Amino acid sequence: MKGTIIITALFCVMFSVQAQDTLTIMAYNVLNYPSSNPTKADTLKPIIKYVQPDIFMINELESEAGATTILNNALNVDGATNYRKADFFSGPNTNNMLYYNTDKLVLYSQHEIPTALRNISEYVLYYKTPLMNINADTVFIFCYSAHLKASTGRTNEQKRFQEAVVFKNYLNGRPQLENVILGGDFNVYSNTEPAYETLLNGGNTSLLDPISSPGNWHNNIAFTNIHTQSTRLAAISGGGASGGLDDRFDFILFNQHLQTGTHGLTYIPNSYKAVGNDGNHFNQSINYGTNNAVPSNVVDALYYMSDHLPVVLKASIPVNVGIAKNNNSHWKGRFAKNYFYFTSNQTEKELLVFVYDMRGKVMQKQSIEQAKSFKTNLKRLPKGVYFVKVVEANSNSNAAVYKFVK
């Protein structure tokens, strides 16, 4: 009896782990790309391979050609083909872009929010559950990329504040907001700046700073472990600020839904970080001496790529979101001895059968015509958790999903 209880408990733990997916979100100011250095996509490549972002938002993009070069030379490299980019919109000053992992996500829509200086970009994604049909629910993610006015002084603070107000007013008029993520270069110097306070507290959608660290961040050694700019002590070719790490300009904020998991996406505590900041490089170049926060090739890439560090966080998501209830009472499915057996009380004109693994990869597929029953051979599948989806051809709403463990 004790052995049975232990095995059951272990199975439950294993299934719980398998039933969760993780999304890695990264925001990065890539420093006037591509004019700063057209070959910097090769420099970005080791950073991408280290972080492996599922959602990647950038600022200071100058052209569609630059966006495509990053996609082809930094993301879809060394056999990877799973990244896509959003459409490029050329606004005033520099632009934003979003790249996403198509193994997990679909870009549903995008929109540009004009401000007095630069656009704030909206990208709405949804999680690519393997069992999606039009009657199923999934997790929507409302991503926003912003690059607020730079520089010190009351005038520039006021301009950042006005941009923040425009953004929060837009959210006020945006219906059915769920998981809101705002990333970018905010150029704020302390938590008392009106722009920062407005982003967190203004309007109907309050945002959270996952590493809430109130204070004057500028040139303050007390905040050395969260600084994101500058990666260089002295100026190098390609432009960018110097002076070493002494400012917190780069952020990812999110709304309450990611804290509570109300809409399927949950922030993983302590996953937020400035990539490459080891807390020991205050007013120094990021690659000065020893930096064990990331591999040495990534440290050097961060130094040369931009005067900013990227910021990242992770969020968990149940992989079984979007499982629709079987809506055909006349369909029956069962599993026995490595076969899936299907029966209907009527002859079906054409059925499509898909076998998915836990990550949504199609492992098998077949088409069945003019049949009341069929069986699917599952012998070649490795051990694991799988889903069989049976759908009436040309009618995705008429579907049923069956789960099995091999």
HELIX and SHEET records of a PDB file:
HELIX    1   1 LYS A    2  GLN A   18  1                                  17    
HELIX    2   2 LYS A   40  VAL A   51  1                                  12    
HELIX    3   3 GLU A   64  ILE A   70  1                                   7    
HELIX    4   4 LEU A   71  LEU A   75  3                                   5    
HELIX    5   5 ARG A  154  ASN A  172  1                                  19    
HELIX    6   6 PRO A  194  ASN A  201  1                                   8    
HELIX    7   7 ILE A  221  ILE A  226  5                                   6    
HELIX    8   8 GLN A  256  THR A  260  1                                   5    
HELIX    9   9 SER A  296  MET A  305  1                                  10    
SHEET    1   A 6 TYR A  83  LYS A  85  0                                        
SHEET    2   A 6 ASN A  95  ASN A 101 -1                                        
SHEET    3   A 6 ILE A  55  LEU A  61 -1                                        
SHEET    4   A 6 GLN A  20  TYR A  33  1                                        
SHEET    5   A 6 VAL A 311  PRO A 318 -1                                        
SHEET    6   A 6 THR A 266  TYR A 267 -1                                        
SHEET    1   B 6 TYR A  83  LYS A  85  0                                        
SHEET    2   B 6 ASN A  95  ASN A 101 -1                                        
SHEET    3   B 6 ILE A  55  LEU A  61 -1                                        
SHEET    4   B 6 GLN A  20  TYR A  33  1                                        
SHEET    5   B 6 VAL A 311  PRO A 318 -1                                        
SHEET    6   B 6 LYS A 273  ALA A 274 -1                                        
SHEET    1   C 6 LEU A 105  ILE A 113  0                                        
SHEET    2   C 6 ILE A 120  TYR A 127 -1                                        
SHEET    3   C 6 PHE A 140  HIS A 147 -1                                        
SHEET    4   C 6 ASN A 179  ASP A 185  1                                        
SHEET    5   C 6 ASP A 250  ASN A 255 -1                                        
SHEET    6   C 6 LEU A 207  LEU A 208 -1                                        
SHEET    1   D 3 TRP A 331  ALA A 336  0                                        
SHEET    2   D 3 TYR A 339  TYR A 356 -1                                        
SHEET    3   D 3 VAL A 362  ASN A 377 -1                                        
SHEET    1   E 4 TRP A 331  ALA A 336  0                                        
SHEET    2   E 4 TYR A 339  TYR A 356 -1                                        
SHEET    3   E 4 VAL A 385  GLU A 392 -1                                        
SHEET    4   E 4 SER A 395  VAL A 405 -1                                        
END                                                                             
